[in-house]
Amino acid sequence: MKFWLGRTGSILLAFALCAGIQLLADQQSDFVQRLIVLAGLYVTLAVSLNLINGITGQFSMGHAAFYQIGAYTAGFIAMKFYAGAKLPPELWMILSLLTGAAVASVAGLIVGLPSLRLKGDYLAIVTLGFGEIIRIIVQNQPAIGGAYGLSVAPRFEMIWLVWLLAILCIAVCRNLLKTAHGLQFLAVREDEVASSAMGVNVTRTKVTAFLLGSAFAGAAGALLAHFEGFVSPKMFTMDVSFIIVTMVVLGGTGSITGATLAAIGLFFLPEKMRDLPNFPLGNLVATGIGIVIMVIGFRHIAANFHGKMVERVLRYLAILAIAVVIALVLGPIVSKLPTLGVPVEGAKLRMVVFAVTLIVLMLLRPQGIFAHHEFSWAWLRKVLRIDTDKKVTA
């Protein structure tokens, strides 16, 4: 009884959250709405790729291909069948999602069966090549717009559905790990030879992960097509696959929580920095010096200090404060130099800051922000119970 009550409550909470996001987005500008939609899509892409790369331990670099397949599938069937179908928008979008997911999963099966016997760098090269093959094929097909792109009509701005797909992807991956079937994926990640010796069908497990991951990417592509109203091969370049892989690695390979938070953070960081004002080049140099000091200090504390957590946090905060003060003091001084007083457009530095952020985080925590850990209600209850025990003891 408790199980079904918990599941029902989780489903109702998911729908309530999506409705809240939709209400919040309706009050924002078109630009902010687009950011909210793309953030939700990147959450789906990162979590679905995490099932392949993090949970199953493979190294796929072609996730943008399945994203593209789903988008073009949705655009093509809308062009051919939407006018005659006369379906309600919600029902059409669900059918479009399912179709995009199905076609992308078939593509995942086609590339997965022959290539998933490979692993590591070899699998990465194969999937990367597959992504480029798909993009080039689409680019040379006049029936779906060729290099120019494909107009998708009608446009649907169902932001709630974007985030419902993201929540569904998170729930599927999380519940998969909570069952006995999920142990097979983890076993393949840890040691393929040992898991095979224990009776796990390694190839089938990897193909299953590939099918699920590609299906969610295809569904995300279908949503993108109907929200944007236009898709082009330039929207699914190799860079998109790299960014999705970066989200998975930065969040922690194998961590659904990490992939979710990294997808939101790494997507919003470059977009938010479009509003940066111009500032002298000397300030940028001073900021770089402060970052170097912070990284050196943090790494020294991590390697040499083994005291209490509170003391460790205080030391980190002290190093951070020193780095900020040095950057603020050096900025005006260095900017007075002739070559370093030239103003720099802040918006043009957004990808530089994106790259520096990745480098700093990888230097400080190479296993990712969450590593293999997850945020869960059980963990939260455990923390609260500890606090309660301390209060009772006191």
N, C-alpha and C positions, 0 to 999 in steps of 0.2 A: 504493500500500500504506500509506504513511504517513497519507494522507488518511483511509482507513477505520479505521486504528488510532486516529487522533485522535478521529474521530467516536464510535467505540465507547467509548473511554475517557471522553469527555464524557458520553455517555448513562449509563454505569455510575456516574460521579461524581454525576450529577444524582439518580439513584435512591438512591445512598448518602446524599446530603445530605438528601433527603426522609425517608428512614428514620431518620436521626439526629435530625431535627426532631421526628418522631413520638415517638421514644423519650424525647427531652427533654421534650416536652409532656405525655407520660403521667405524668411525675413531678411535674407542677405542679397547682395548683388549677384549678377550672373557670373562674375569672375570667381567670387567666393563659392558659389554653388558648384562651379566646375572643379574647384580645388577639393571640395568635399567628396565629389563623385570619384575623381581620380585617386584620392587617398584610399577610398574604399576598394577600388579596383586593385590598387597596389597591395593592399592587405591580402586580398584573395590570391593574387599572383605569388606573393612572398610565402604565404602559408602553404599553398599548394606545391610550390617548388621545395619548400622545407620538408614536405613528405618524401620527396625523391632524394634530395641531397642530404638533409639532416637526419631524418628518421631512418631511412633505408641505407644511407651511406654511399649513394652514387654521386656522380658529378656531372649533372646535366647543364649545358650552357645554351640550350636552344628554346627556352621557355617562351620567348617572344613569338616563335613560329606558331605555337598552339593558340596564343593570344590572337595572332593575325588570322589563323584559320577560322576561329570562332567569329571574329568580326566580319570577315568577308562572307562567311556562310549566312550570317544574319542579314547582311546587306543584300545578298543575292536573292534569298527567299522572300525578303520584303519587296524587292523590285518585281519579282515574278508573281507572287501569290497574295500579297496583302490586300490589294484592291478587290480581288474576287472573294477573299475569305470572309470579309465582313464580320470579324471577331472583335470583341471588346479589347481595348488596349492591354489590360492586365493579362488576359488569356493569351493574346498574341505574344506578349513579352515572355511569358512562361514557356510557350512553345518554341520561341526563338532561342531562349536560353538552353532548352533541352536539345534542340537541333545543333546549335553551336557546340555544346558539350559532347554530343554524340560523334559529330564529324571530327572534332579535335581528338577525341579518345581513339577513334579508328586510326587517325594519323599517328597517335602515340603508339598504338599497337604495331603499325607498319614499321616504324623506326625502332621500336623497342625489342621486338622478337629477334632480329638479327644482331642488334648492337649491344643489348644488355648483358651478353656474355662477356663483354669487355668491362673494364673498370678503370677508375682513376683518370689519368690524362687522356687515355685512348677514347674513353666514352665521352669526355668533354669535347674532343676534337670532332667526333662523329656527330654529336648533337648540335655543335656549333655549325658544322657544315650543313646539316639538315635545315637549320634555321635560315641560312643564306640561300639554300636551294629553293625553299618555299617562297622567300621574298622575291627572288629573281623570276620564278615561274609566274607569280601573281603580277609582277611588273610587266610581263610580256603577254598578258592575256587581255586583248581589247574588250572581250565580253564583260569583264568586271572592271573596266576603267583603265587598265594598263598602268603606265607610270604616273598618270595624272591622279587617279584615284576613283573611288566609287561613291556616288551620292546615295545616301540612305534615307528613305522616306517611308513612314513619317518619323519625326523625332519624338522621343518620349523622355521626359525628365523625371523618371521615377527614382529619386534618390533613395527612398526607403528600400527599394528592391536591390540596389547596389550593395547597401550595407547588410541586407538580409542574406545575400549571397556570401558576403564576407563572414558573417556569423555562422552560416551553415558550413562553410569550409573549415572554420575553426572547430566547430562542434564535431564534424566528421573525423578530422585528424585527432582530436582529443579523445573521442570515444573509441577510435581505432586502437589507440595506445592503452586504453583501459581494459581491453578484452584480451583473450588468449591469442587471438589472431595478430594483435599488435606485437606480441613477443617475437613473432617470426621476423617482422621488419627490423626490430632492434637487434635480433640475433644476426641477421645478414649484415647489418652495419658493423657490428663488433668483430665478427669473424665468419667469413663465408664458408671456409673449409670446415670449421667446427659445427656450424649450423647445418651444413649439408650432411655431416656425419651423424647428426642427431635426428635426421629425417626431414629437415626443412627443404622444400623445393625452392632453391635459391632463384632460379630463373623465373618461375611463376610469381614469386613474391616481388621481385624487382619489376616485372611487367605490370603486376597489379598496382604497385605504387605509381608507375609511370602512367597508367591509364587514368587513375584517379586525379593525379596532378594535372595531366593534360586536359581532362574534362573540365575541371574548374577554371583553368586558363581559357579554354574555349568559351565557357559561359561568361567570363569576364569580358572577353572580346565582343560577344554579342551585345552586352550592355553598353560597351563603349560605342559601338556602331550606331545604336539607336539614340544615344545621348548626344553624340557629336553631330550626327546627320551626315557624316562624311568620313571615309577611311582611305588611307593612302599607304603605299609601301614604306614611305618615309617615316611613318609612325611606328614601325616595327623593325627597326634596324638592330644591328648587333649590340648597340649601346643599351637598348632596353633590357636585353638578356643580362648584360653585365650589371646593370643597376639592380635587377631583381636578385641576382646571385649575391651582390654586395649586401643587400638587406638581410638575406638569410645568414650570411657569415657574421655580419655585425651584430645581429640579434642573438646569435648563438646557434650553431648548427644542431638541430634537434629540438630546439625550444620553440614551441608555438607562440608563447607569450613574447619571446624576443623577436621573432619574425614579424609579429603584428606591430609592436611598438617601433621597431626599426623601420618598417615600411611607412608608417605615419610620419616619423621624425625625418627620415631621409627624403621623403617627398616634400614635406613642408619647408625644410631648411632652404633649398635653392629658390623655391617660389617666394618665400617671405623676403628673401634678400633682394628681390627686384626693387624693393622700396628703399634700399640703402642710399643715404646721401653721399655726395662727393666728399672726399677727405684727402689730406696730404699723404704723399707716399711715405713720408717719415713715420706717420702713425702706423702704417702697415708694417714697417720694419720693426718698430718698437713692440707691436703686438706679437710679431713673430718671435722676438727675443723673449717676451714674457711666456709664450707657449713653450719654448725650449726649456726655460727654467722650470716651468710647471711639470713637464714630462720627466725631466731628470730628477726632480724632487719626489714625484710620485713613485717612480720606479725604485728610487733608493729606499723609500719607506716600505714599499711592498717586499723588497728583498731582505731588508735588515731589521725591520721592527716586528716583534712577535708578541706585543703586549695586548691589552684589552682593546676591544673594538672601539670603545668610546675614545680612548687615547689615540688610536689610529686615525679616527675621523677628525679629531682636533688637529692632528699633525697635517692631514691633507688640507684642511681648511686654512691652516697657517701658511702652507706653501702656496695655495691658491691666492691668498691675500697678498703675499709678497710679490707674486708674478703680476697681479693686477696693478699694484702700486708702481712697480718698475716700468710697466708698459705705459701707465698714465704719466709718469715723470719724464720718461725718455721721449715720448711722442712729440711734445712741443720743442724739445731741444734738438732732436734729430731733424725735425721738419724745417729748421732754420738753415740747414745746409742747402746750397744752391741746387744740387741735383735731386734732393729728396723733398723739396717743397712743392713739387709739381702735383696738382690735384689729380686724383684717380676716381673714375666713375665706380661707385660702389656696386651698381647692378652688374657690371662686367666681371666682378670678382666672385660672383656667387658660386660658380663651379670650382673655383680655386679654394674657396672656403669649404665647399663640399668635400673636396679631395683631402684637404688638411684635416678636417674633422675625422675622416676615415683613418688617416695615418695615425693621428693621435690616439684614437680609440683602440686601434690594433696594437700600438706600442704598449698601451697601458693594460689592455685586457685582450690578448690574442685569441682567447677561447670564446669571445663574444660577450655581450652584456649579460645574458642570462645563462651562457654555456648550455648545459642540458636541462636546466631547471625550469620549472613552471610556476606561475602564480596560480593559486587555487584557493577555494573556500576552506579546504582542510588546513592549508598552510596558515590562512588568516585566523582560523579558529585556534590553531595551535599557539600563535603569537598572543592572541587575546587570553588564552588560558594561562599562559606563562605570566602575563601581567596580573591576572586575577590572583594566581597563586602567591605572587610577590606581595600583593596588597593584603591577602589573608595572613601571610606569615608575619608581615609587619604589624 
